[in-house]
């Protein structure tokens, strides 16, 4: 077995790389032309939730076949549990997407990601009965404070996003389609079910341990994605096949509607590949950060969620997406970003104090 040396600062650095991938994984989607949503979604899902996890595990896990064979015989419940939790996560992703239609991206992001971050961070140690032990460790106060501050920062960014939408609507056609009740229910559902991804990785820990025994070292977490991602792919495939039958869009996999641009079909596939690759990349680096977090590995999910919101909003600032908003809105997003930075610093210092 290759030993893994805790290094919280390097771990947080890896989490930040993963978060940057996550913050931009769907940005290329805006270049998709003449494809229905369901066609794009299943094309990118095939990469991020099926193909890349297989490729990543095959390239980084020594004796992968033996590891999986041992897992089937020694911890089949871990494999099944991880897969079922992943399916629930897939439903959360769909709920997230639909929620955006009713309350916009900013509010959905704040509610769903904030809730997912809190639940995915705190519930695993509570279920394992380890929370009292964690509280007794050095730096635990800083870690929990960082999680709380991060949740506040996500909320402030969500408020800023909603103010931004209101500012921009004044110069547009009006806030058509806004439905707070439906959007709130869907975003809460998305937050709860999105946290299931963190649980899916957690449940697969015995399989990860087997990979470590076979010399996977820092790459050991890549084996968990075989089950933690494939369930989400199955859920998405079922939903997208239903939509394709309903909208009669299944033919788009072979040609695009009114194709006036040479090579448009292959460009769409290329964009779907890029989105799927960026999405998988976030958790490729998530694993490299997670194994280095030492005594506070349970904070990985919260750190990832907080940094995801931080980098996605910083990207928006860099690309001048807040141009045309009021001073009140710009102050709110600035406050949100500063609070998120403070949260990361608290988490980093707490992990430093608690390193073993």
C-alpha positions in Angstrom: 0.0 0.0 0.0 1.3 3.5 -0.9 0.8 5.8 2.2 -1.0 9.0 1.7 0.5 12.0 3.6 -2.0 14.6 4.9 -1.4 18.0 3.5 -4.5 20.2 4.0 -3.2 23.3 2.1 -2.3 21.2 -0.9 -5.7 19.5 -0.5 -7.5 22.8 -0.6 -5.4 23.8 -3.6 -6.6 20.6 -5.5 -10.2 21.4 -4.4 -9.8 24.9 -5.9 -8.7 23.4 -9.2 -11.7 21.1 -9.2 -14.0 24.0 -8.3 -12.7 26.0 -11.2 -13.6 23.1 -13.5 -17.0 22.9 -11.9 -17.7 26.6 -12.2 -17.1 26.6 -16.0 -18.2 23.1 -17.0 -21.5 24.2 -18.6 -20.2 27.5 -20.1 -19.5 25.9 -23.5 -23.2 24.9 -23.7 -24.1 28.3 -25.0 -22.4 27.4 -28.3 -24.7 24.4 -28.9 -26.8 25.1 -32.0 -30.0 23.3 -33.1 -29.9 20.6 -30.6 -32.7 20.0 -28.0 -31.7 20.1 -24.3 -32.2 16.4 -23.9 -29.8 15.6 -26.8 -27.1 17.8 -25.4 -27.6 16.5 -21.8 -27.3 12.8 -22.6 -24.3 13.4 -24.9 -22.4 15.2 -22.2 -23.6 12.9 -19.5 -22.2 9.9 -21.4 -18.8 11.4 -20.9 -19.0 12.8 -17.3 -21.0 10.0 -15.7 -20.0 6.9 -17.8 -17.0 7.1 -20.1 -14.5 9.3 -18.1 -15.1 7.4 -14.8 -14.3 4.1 -16.6 -11.2 5.6 -18.4 -10.0 7.4 -15.2 -10.3 4.3 -13.1 -8.6 2.1 -15.7 -5.7 4.4 -16.0 -5.1 5.1 -12.3 -6.2 2.1 -10.3 -3.7 -0.8 -10.3 -5.3 -4.3 -10.7 -8.8 -2.7 -11.2 -10.4 -6.0 -12.2 -9.2 -7.6 -9.0 -10.3 -4.6 -6.9 -13.8 -4.8 -8.3 -13.9 -8.6 -7.9 -12.9 -8.3 -4.3 -15.5 -5.5 -3.8 -18.3 -7.7 -5.2 -17.4 -10.4 -2.7 -16.5 -8.3 0.4 -18.6 -5.1 0.2 -21.5 -5.6 -2.3 -23.7 -3.3 -0.3 -21.2 -0.4 -0.7 -21.4 -0.8 -4.5 -25.2 -1.0 -4.6 -25.6 1.8 -2.1 -23.2 4.1 -4.0 -25.1 3.4 -7.2 -28.5 4.0 -5.8 -27.4 7.3 -4.1 -26.0 8.3 -7.5 -29.4 7.7 -9.1 -30.9 10.1 -6.5 -28.2 12.6 -7.4 -29.2 12.4 -11.0 -32.8 13.3 -10.1 -31.4 16.3 -8.1 -29.6 17.5 -11.2 -32.8 17.4 -13.2 -34.7 19.3 -10.5 -31.9 21.9 -10.4 -32.3 22.5 -14.2 -36.0 22.8 -14.0 -35.8 25.1 -11.0 -33.7 27.6 -13.0 -36.7 28.1 -15.3 -38.8 29.3 -12.4 -36.5 31.4 -10.2 -33.3 31.9 -12.2 -29.8 30.6 -12.0 -28.6 32.7 -9.0 -31.4 31.8 -6.6 -31.3 28.1 -7.6 -27.6 28.0 -7.2 -27.7 29.7 -3.8 -30.4 27.5 -2.3 -29.5 24.1 -3.9 -25.7 24.4 -3.6 -25.9 25.9 -0.1 -28.2 23.2 1.2 -26.1 20.5 -0.6 -22.9 21.8 1.0 -24.3 21.8 4.5 -26.0 18.4 4.3 -23.1 16.7 2.4 -20.6 18.0 4.9 -22.3 17.4 8.3 -24.5 14.3 7.8 -21.7 11.7 7.0 -19.9 12.2 10.4 -23.2 12.4 12.2 -24.3 9.1 10.7 -21.0 7.5 11.6 -21.3 8.8 15.2 -18.0 10.7 14.8 -19.2 14.2 15.3 -18.4 14.4 19.0 -14.9 13.2 18.3 -14.5 15.8 15.6 -15.5 18.5 17.9 -12.8 17.5 20.3 -10.0 17.9 17.7 -7.8 21.0 17.4 -9.2 23.4 14.8 -12.7 22.1 14.8 -14.2 25.5 15.8 -12.5 27.1 12.8 -13.7 24.3 10.5 -17.3 24.6 11.6 -17.2 28.4 11.5 -15.8 28.2 8.0 -18.8 26.0 6.9 -21.2 28.4 8.5 -19.6 31.5 7.0 -19.5 29.7 3.6 -23.3 29.1 3.8 -23.8 32.8 4.5 -21.6 33.7 1.6 -23.6 31.5 -0.8 -26.8 33.1 0.5 -25.4 36.6 -0.1 -24.4 35.6 -3.7 -27.9 34.2 -4.2 -29.4 37.5 -3.1 -27.1 39.4 -5.3 -28.0 37.2 -8.2 -31.7 37.9 -7.7 -31.1 41.6 -7.4 -29.1 41.4 -10.7 -32.0 39.6 -12.4 -34.4 42.3 -11.2 -32.1 45.1 -12.4 -31.7 43.6 -15.8 -35.4 42.8 -16.1 -36.2 46.5 -15.9 -34.4 46.9 -19.3 -36.0 43.8 -20.8 -39.5 42.3 -21.3 -40.4 41.7 -17.7 -39.9 38.8 -15.3 -41.9 36.3 -17.2 -42.1 32.7 -15.9 -40.9 33.6 -12.4 -42.6 31.3 -9.9 -41.1 31.4 -6.4 -43.2 28.6 -5.0 -42.3 26.0 -7.6 -38.7 27.1 -7.9 -38.2 27.0 -4.2 -39.6 23.5 -3.9 -37.5 22.3 -6.8 -34.3 23.9 -5.6 -34.8 22.5 -2.1 -35.3 19.0 -3.7 -32.2 19.6 -5.8 -30.1 20.6 -2.8 -31.1 17.5 -0.8 -30.6 15.1 -3.7 -27.4 16.8 -4.9 -25.9 16.1 -1.5 -26.4 12.4 -2.3 -23.3 12.6 -4.6 -21.1 13.2 -1.6 -22.9 10.3 0.2 -22.3 8.1 -2.8 -18.6 8.7 -2.6 -18.7 8.2 1.2 -20.6 4.9 0.9 -18.0 3.6 -1.5 -15.2 4.1 1.0 -14.6 0.3 1.5 -14.1 0.0 -2.3 -11.7 2.9 -2.1 -9.8 1.2 0.7 -9.4 -1.9 -1.5 -8.0 0.2 -4.3 -5.5 1.7 -1.7 -4.5 -1.8 -0.7 -3.6 -2.5 -4.3 -1.3 0.5 -4.6 -3.7 3.2 -5.9 -2.3 5.8 -3.5 -3.5 9.3 -4.2 -5.7 8.0 -7.0 -7.7 5.6 -4.9 -10.9 7.7 -5.0 -11.2 7.3 -8.8 -12.6 3.8 -8.2 -15.6 5.3 -6.4 -16.8 7.2 -9.4 -17.6 4.0 -11.2 -20.7 3.7 -9.0 -21.1 7.3 -7.8 -21.5 8.5 -11.4 -23.1 5.6 -13.3 -26.3 5.8 -11.3 -26.7 9.5 -12.3 -26.2 8.5 -16.0 -29.0 5.9 -15.8 -31.4 8.4 -14.3 -30.5 11.0 -16.9 -30.8 8.6 -19.7 -34.3 7.5 -18.6 -35.4 11.1 -18.4 -33.8 12.2 -21.7 -35.2 9.1 -23.6 -38.7 10.1 -22.3 -38.1 13.7 -23.5 -36.8 12.6 -26.8 -39.9 10.5 -27.5 -42.1 13.3 -26.3 -40.4 15.9 -28.4 -39.5 13.6 -31.3 -35.9 14.7 -31.1 -34.0 11.4 -31.1 -33.0 12.0 -34.8 -30.7 14.9 -33.6 -28.0 12.4 -32.7 -27.5 11.8 -36.4 -28.2 15.3 -37.8 -29.2 18.8 -36.7 -32.2 20.7 -37.7 -31.8 23.1 -40.5 -28.1 22.5 -40.7 -26.7 25.6 -42.4 -23.3 25.3 -40.8 -20.8 22.7 -42.1 -19.8 20.2 -39.4 -22.4 21.5 -36.9 -23.2 18.0 -35.7 -19.6 17.2 -34.8 -19.2 20.7 -33.3 -22.1 19.9 -31.0 -20.6 16.6 -30.0 -17.3 18.3 -29.4 -18.9 20.8 -27.1 -20.8 18.0 -25.3 -17.4 16.2 -24.8 -15.8 19.4 -23.4 -18.7 20.0 -20.9 -18.5 16.4 -19.8 -14.7 16.5 -19.5 -14.8 19.6 -17.4 -17.5 18.2 -15.2 -15.5 15.0 -14.6 -12.4 17.0 -14.1 -13.8 18.7 -11.0 -14.1 15.4 -9.2 -10.8 14.1 -10.6 -9.2 16.9 -8.6 -11.7 16.6 -5.8 -10.3 13.1 -5.1 -6.8 14.4 -5.1 -7.8 17.1 -2.6 -9.9 14.8 -0.4 -7.2 12.2 0.3 -4.9 15.0 1.5 -7.3 16.6 4.0 -6.2 14.4 7.0 -8.5 14.4 10.0 -11.0 16.7 8.4 -11.7 14.8 5.2 -15.5 15.3 5.9 -15.0 19.0 5.0 -14.2 18.2 1.4 -17.7 18.4 0.1 -18.4 21.8 1.8 -15.1 23.2 0.6 -15.9 22.1 -3.0 -19.4 23.7 -2.9 -18.1 26.9 -1.4 -15.3 27.3 -3.9 -17.7 26.4 -6.7 -19.9 29.3 -5.9 -16.8 31.6 -5.3 -15.2 30.8 -8.7 -18.5 30.9 -10.7 -19.2 34.4 -9.4 -15.6 35.5 -9.9 -15.9 34.3 -13.5 -19.0 36.4 -13.9 -17.3 39.5 -12.5 -14.3 39.0 -14.8 -16.6 38.7 -17.8 -18.5 41.8 -16.8 -21.8 39.9 -16.2 -22.7 42.4 -13.5 -22.5 45.4 -15.9 -25.7 47.4 -15.9 -26.6 46.5 -12.3 -27.2 49.0 -9.5 -24.7 50.0 -6.8 -26.7 48.0 -4.2 -26.4 44.8 -6.3 -22.6 45.3 -6.9 -22.1 45.8 -3.1 -24.1 42.7 -2.4 -22.0 40.5 -4.7 -18.8 42.0 -3.4 -19.9 41.2 0.2 -20.8 37.6 -0.9 -17.4 37.1 -2.5 -15.5 38.5 0.5 -17.5 36.2 2.9 -16.7 33.2 0.7 -13.0 34.0 0.7 -13.1 34.4 4.6 -14.8 31.0 4.7 -12.1 29.3 2.7 -9.4 30.9 5.0 -11.2 29.6 8.1 -11.5 26.1 6.7 -7.8 26.1 5.6 -6.6 27.3 9.0 -8.9 24.8 10.8 -7.5 21.9 8.7 -4.0 23.1 9.3 -4.5 23.0 13.1 -6.1 19.6 12.9 -3.6 18.0 10.6 -2.3 14.7 11.9 
